[in-house]
Amino acid sequence: MDTRIEQLTSRQAFLACERLQRELAGHDRQQIISSSLSAAIHQSGGIILGAYDIAIKPPRLIGCLIDLPRADKPTSFCVTLLHNVRKEARNNGIGYQLRLAERVECQEKGLDFISWTIDPLYGIEAHLTFNKLGAIAPSYRREYFSGRADSSKQGFITDQLEIEWWINSPRVSATIDHGKPPAQFRIGFEQMEVVTKTTLANTVTRRLAQIESRPTSDYLLFEIPTYLAPLQTNYPELAQDWRLKTRDAFENFFSQGYVISGFMHEAGRSFHLFERTERRTLLKDEGKQEEQT
């Protein structure tokens, strides 16, 4: 798909972004960023980016990203309020392109990192966040969207991972600027401890049966559902069971000094990679591959 990423600065562009959100939200209206609010964010130094399908005449807006700047000394950063792409245009790298353009904008503003949240049980978001962008997740937030309607979640508990994308770190530069494989791929599977035990709930889905709460390795593999969305639709009780059993475990590992640094998909199953290390050490990791002997 031929796309163009550009800053949105006009009232017409802000209105197009609002219309896109309404199309994606359906009956859910509480989380929409209005055109007037977008204008205020722009005037206050925020970042508003749009992705256009340029194969259509005139070009059609197919994705938006909105950041609100913050300055909490000694660091300054942006918080992502919106990052979304039309359903029919997904899986074409558009969300990734928006993030790359966002990184450039934030670097020009002298910002240190970008913060957002993702659902810990959504593998697609985790792959983009950890493997393609080099971001990390140091903490967990329960019921992050509590009190806000979200029809897309169908009543699902909206826990979130808090993401930090240190855009100038050696870790991120190695991944994006130099095209090196994510740092975790130099770690052998023999060093990783699988802390979850799952069983088949039926012919197509798995159930979480057991979690090891006191691991011994510095590298942990934590299984999550391979595809959460159909699980929520077809087996909502099983989806909630995953959420309720995993939230304590995530918080437990974070409290022990682990950080989520990667995402693995092997043999049709998906795993978060927890790494026990200091954030400073992790961000310096350039993902250098050991030479084969």
MODACOR-V144654 format. One record per residue. RES is the residue in one small letter. SS is DSSP state (a for helix, b for strand, c for the rest). NEAR is the number of other ideal C-beta (glycine too) atoms within 8 Angstrom. Layout:
RES&SS&NEAR + RES&SS&NEAR
This chain:
m&c&7 + d&c&6 + t&b&12 + r&b&8 + i&b&11 + e&b&7 + q&b&8 + l&c&14 + t&c&6 + s&c&6 + r&a&7 + q&a&6 + a&a&12 + f&a&15 + l&a&9 + a&a&11 + c&a&17 + e&a&13 + r&a&8 + l&a&14 + q&a&14 + r&a&9 + e&a&7 + l&a&9 + a&a&12 + g&c&6 + h&c&5 + d&c&10 + r&c&8 + q&c&6 + q&c&10 + i&c&9 + i&c&12 + s&c&7 + s&a&10 + s&a&7 + l&a&8 + s&a&15 + a&a&10 + a&a&8 + i&a&13 + h&a&11 + q&a&6 + s&c&8 + g&c&5 + g&c&11 + i&b&13 + i&b&17 + l&b&15 + g&b&15 + a&b&15 + y&b&12 + d&b&12 + i&c&8 + a&c&5 + i&c&7 + k&c&3 + p&c&4 + p&c&9 + r&b&7 + l&b&12 + i&b&12 + g&b&14 + c&b&16 + l&b&15 + i&b&16 + d&b&15 + l&b&10 + p&b&13 + r&b&8 + a&b&5 + d&b&6 + k&c&5 + p&c&2 + t&b&7 + s&b&10 + f&b&12 + c&b&14 + v&b&10 + t&b&12 + l&b&8 + l&b&9 + h&b&10 + n&b&8 + v&b&11 + r&c&10 + k&a&6 + e&a&4 + a&a&11 + r&c&9 + n&c&3 + n&c&7 + g&c&6 + i&a&14 + g&a&11 + y&a&10 + q&a&11 + l&a&16 + r&a&13 + l&a&10 + a&a&11 + e&a&15 + r&a&13 + v&a&8 + e&a&12 + c&a&13 + q&a&10 + e&a&6 + k&c&9 + g&c&5 + l&c&12 + d&c&8 + f&b&10 + i&b&15 + s&b&11 + w&b&9 + t&b&8 + i&b&12 + d&c&10 + p&c&14 + l&c&11 + y&c&10 + g&a&14 + i&a&6 + e&a&9 + a&a&15 + h&a&11 + l&a&12 + t&a&14 + f&a&17 + n&a&10 + k&a&9 + l&c&13 + g&c&14 + a&c&11 + i&b&14 + a&b&15 + p&b&9 + s&b&7 + y&b&13 + r&b&10 + r&c&7 + e&c&8 + y&c&9 + f&c&10 + s&c&6 + g&c&3 + r&c&7 + a&c&6 + d&c&9 + s&a&9 + s&a&7 + k&a&9 + q&c&8 + g&c&4 + f&c&10 + i&c&8 + t&c&11 + d&c&12 + q&b&12 + l&b&13 + e&b&11 + i&b&12 + e&b&11 + w&b&15 + w&b&12 + i&c&12 + n&c&7 + s&c&10 + p&a&9 + r&a&15 + v&a&16 + s&a&11 + a&a&15 + t&a&15 + i&a&11 + d&c&6 + h&c&7 + g&c&5 + k&c&10 + p&c&7 + p&c&11 + a&a&14 + q&a&11 + f&a&9 + r&a&9 + i&c&9 + g&c&5 + f&a&5 + e&a&4 + q&a&8 + m&b&12 + e&b&10 + v&b&9 + v&c&12 + t&b&12 + k&b&8 + t&b&9 + t&b&7 + l&b&7 + a&c&8 + n&c&6 + t&c&3 + v&c&3 + t&c&10 + r&b&10 + r&b&10 + l&b&13 + a&b&6 + q&b&6 + i&b&10 + e&c&8 + s&c&6 + r&c&4 + p&c&9 + t&c&4 + s&c&8 + d&c&6 + y&b&13 + l&b&15 + l&b&14 + f&b&14 + e&b&11 + i&b&14 + p&c&12 + t&c&8 + y&c&7 + l&a&13 + a&a&7 + p&a&7 + l&a&13 + q&a&12 + t&a&7 + n&a&6 + y&c&10 + p&a&11 + e&a&6 + l&a&11 + a&a&14 + q&a&10 + d&a&10 + w&a&14 + r&a&12 + l&a&8 + k&a&10 + t&a&14 + r&a&11 + d&a&7 + a&a&13 + f&a&12 + e&a&9 + n&a&9 + f&a&13 + f&a&11 + s&a&6 + q&c&7 + g&c&6 + y&b&10 + v&b&14 + i&b&13 + s&b&11 + g&b&13 + f&b&13 + m&b&10 + h&b&10 + e&b&6 + a&c&3 + g&c&5 + r&b&10 + s&b&11 + f&b&13 + h&b&12 + l&b&17 + f&b&14 + e&b&14 + r&b&10 + t&c&9 + e&c&5 + r&a&9 + r&a&6 + t&a&8 + l&a&13 + l&a&12 + k&a&9 + d&c&10 + e&c&10 + g&c&13 + k&c&7 + q&c&8 + e&c&5 + e&c&4 + q&c&3 + t&c&2
